[in-house]
Amino acid sequence: PIPVLTVQTAPYEDQRPTGGGGLRRPTALFESQRNYLPNFVQSLLSSVDLRDRQGCTMVVGSDGRYFSRTAIEIVVQMAAAN
């Protein structure tokens, strides 16, 4: 089993997705700002009612560029923890 960690954090002001493109920011920002990606992922997971999340299938896509593997691992781990 994966240990579940609770991390105290605060939102970033620039984490507002625009249109259907999701959160488009430079990779360096995701790597340099503490909990930048987890904050955004958790906000997305929290926006879906828990009853609708249980037993559902989540698809994570990527174009395979730099940081994709790390980002996918974070998304999958957080989805499992939720």
N, C-alpha and C positions, 0 to 999 in steps of 0.2 A: 504493500500500500504506500501511496505517496503521502508524506506528512503535510498537513494543512497548516499554513502559516498565516497569521493575521498581521498585516502591516499597516501601521498608521501612516497616512499620507494626506496630501492636500491636492485639490485640482489645479491644473495649469490653465491659465486664462485663454491660451490659444488652442485649446482642444475642442474646437467646434468643427465638425465635419461640414464640408460644403458640397451640396448636390449629391450625386450618387457616387462620387469618387472616394468617399471615406475620408480618412485623416491623411492628407498629403503634406508631409513634412520631410526635410532632409534626414537621411539615415543617421547622420551624426547627432542630430537632436534626440532621436530615440535612444542612442547609446550614451549620451552625455547627461541627460536629465534623469535623475533618480526616479524610478517608477513611472516614467513617462508612458511607455507602452502598457504596463499593467493597469494604470489608472484608466486609460481609454478602453481597454478590453473589459474591465470591470463595469464601467459605465454602460457599455453595450449589453453585457450580460444582465445587469440589474434593470435594464429598461424593458426586459421581457418578463412577464409574470411567471413566477416560480412554477405554477401549475402547467404553463405552456412549455417550460423548459424540460420538465421531467420526461424521460423516455424519447426525447426528440433526437434527431440527427443533425450534427453541425458539420458544415463543410468549410474547410479553410483552404483558400487558394493562394497561390504565389506565382510570381514570374521567375523565381529562382535566383534573383540577384542577391548581392551581398546583404547579410543580416536576415535573409528570409528564413533560414533554418532555425535560428535563435528565436525569431519572432513567432514562428509556428509552434515551437516547443512551449513558449510562454502562453500562447493562446490555448493550446490543448490542455496544459496543466491547470490553467485557471478555469477552463470549462469543466474539467473533471472535478475540481475542488468545489465548484458551484453546484 
